[in-house]
Amino acid sequence: MSDFPSDHNSAATGGIAADRLRSIIERVERLEEERKALQGDIKDIFSEAKSAGFDVKVIKQIIRIRKQEPADVEEQETLLDVYRRALGM
């Protein structure tokens, strides 16, 4: 006698609950589609920024900086300043 119920919704093959596995895979697939749509939206926003005269490269850099901890940003800026002065910039 099997430890797994025999109805279709809980069918298991080789110890794998097929419905649970299918659910996980389908959820990941849906999220990947959403991510693709969001990436398209982000691309559109950058195009809008560029057409408005903004430098997209600088905007992306600001976004990276805003994700960091303030203390880390301050440390990086201090080092950048020290290195620039060392190079006479």
C-alpha positions in Angstrom: 0.0 0.0 0.0 1.3 3.5 -1.0 1.8 6.3 1.5 0.3 8.7 -1.0 -3.4 9.2 -1.8 -4.4 7.9 -5.1 -6.7 10.7 -6.3 -5.4 13.0 -9.1 -5.0 16.2 -7.1 -2.5 14.5 -4.8 -0.9 12.1 -7.3 2.7 11.4 -6.5 5.2 9.7 -8.7 8.6 8.6 -7.4 7.8 10.3 -4.1 7.1 13.7 -5.8 3.8 15.4 -5.3 3.1 16.3 -8.9 0.4 19.0 -8.2 2.7 20.7 -5.7 5.6 20.7 -8.1 3.3 22.0 -11.0 2.1 24.8 -8.7 5.6 25.9 -7.8 6.7 25.8 -11.5 3.6 27.8 -12.6 4.1 30.4 -9.9 7.7 30.9 -11.0 6.7 31.2 -14.6 4.1 33.8 -13.8 6.6 35.8 -11.8 9.1 35.6 -14.7 6.4 37.0 -17.0 5.7 39.8 -14.6 9.4 40.6 -14.3 9.7 40.7 -18.1 6.8 43.2 -18.2 8.4 45.3 -15.4 11.7 45.4 -17.2 9.9 46.7 -20.3 8.3 49.4 -18.2 11.6 50.4 -16.7 13.1 50.6 -20.2 10.3 52.9 -21.2 10.9 55.1 -18.2 14.6 55.4 -19.1 13.7 56.2 -22.7 11.4 58.9 -21.4 14.2 60.3 -19.2 16.6 60.3 -22.1 14.1 62.1 -24.3 13.7 64.7 -21.6 17.4 65.4 -21.7 18.5 63.4 -18.6 21.6 61.2 -18.6 20.4 57.7 -18.1 23.8 56.4 -17.0 23.8 58.9 -14.1 20.2 58.1 -13.2 21.2 54.4 -12.9 24.2 55.4 -10.8 21.9 57.4 -8.4 19.5 54.5 -8.1 22.5 52.2 -7.2 23.6 54.7 -4.6 20.1 55.1 -3.1 20.0 51.3 -2.5 23.2 51.4 -0.3 23.5 52.3 3.3 24.3 55.9 3.9 27.5 55.1 5.8 28.8 53.0 2.9 28.0 55.8 0.4 29.9 58.3 2.6 32.9 56.0 2.8 33.0 55.5 -0.9 32.6 59.3 -1.6 35.5 60.0 0.9 37.7 57.4 -0.8 36.9 58.8 -4.2 37.8 62.3 -3.0 41.1 61.1 -1.5 42.0 59.2 -4.7 41.1 62.2 -6.9 43.3 64.5 -4.8 46.1 61.9 -4.9 45.9 62.0 -8.7 45.7 65.8 -8.8 42.1 65.8 -10.2 
